[in-house]
Amino acid sequence: MSPRPDDSAPATIRARGLACGYHGDPVLTDIGLDVRCGEVLCLLGPNGVGKTTLFRTLLGHLAAVRGTIEIGGEPGPNLSRREMARAIAYVPQLHEPPFAFTVLDVALTGCASRLGLFSSPPAEERERASAALERLGIAHLAERSFNELSGGEQQMTLIARALVQDGTILVMDEPAAALDLRNQATVLSTVRDLADESHGVIMTSHNPDHAFMIASRALLITRERRILSGPVNEVLSEANLQEAYGTRVRVIDTLDDDGRPTRTCVPSIEAF
């Protein structure tokens, strides 16, 4: 089963009564969430319901229509972009940079919030970046072009950049999307390890199994933009998933290779 939420851990990011949208028009309303040190919150829902809008609001790229966001106990709007970058490390979906940066150079961009405008990374930052690559098992790729890597290697490089940034909160946009099964397992295991090291992680996924595997909490946005939030096994029920995605599903309890209970979601081809 997914890890149990630890309600006693301090919240690293908290939203209350949050409405987010564009030009004062809310796309999502009445959002309440907590991401605590040591846990993963998985954000799920069909395309077009506002997950990206919520992410952009939490990251400070969009102003909230109403409600409050606290980052490390401080009101989000009071933080400068540099302070936000020191608190939150963002791992985007896979992308190709405009230039052929090496893996080490991509990881080094994580230290930008600690540098002056025209400063070059000092030796200690290069050591930090090399250590992040070593930890994630991709040190041998340091001088390779990012654009030449496999999808899994690129994703691990972006996670290394987040480690160099050293934010308490990690915000990950579909970190296991478009990866084969082995790379999905590697990335998800890394995400869980980061949470176990007292990071707070919020990630999006289109696969409920990812939440069952590593998340403590889930926030599910339905097609009607109803917000369902709480422990994973309560939120990701068959009824809630069917409401969210408009298709029949079965949630099956089983055992993993080590005999531990786990859950999986199986969609049905039957008409809803």
Secondary structure, 3 states (H helix, E strand, C coil): CCCCCCCCCCEEEEEEEEEEEECCEEEEEEEEEEEECCCEEEEECCCCCCHHHHHHHHCCCCCCCEEEEEECCEEHHHCCHHHHHHHEEEECCCCCCCCCCEHHHHHHHHHHHHCCCCCCCCHHHHHHHHHHHHHCCCHHHCCCEHHHCCHHHHHHHHHHHHHHHCCCEEEECCCCCCCCHHHHHHHHHHHHHHHHCCCEEEEECCCHHHHHHHCCEEEEECCCCCEEEEEHHHHCCHHHHHHHHCCCEEEEEEECCCCCEEEEEEECCCCC
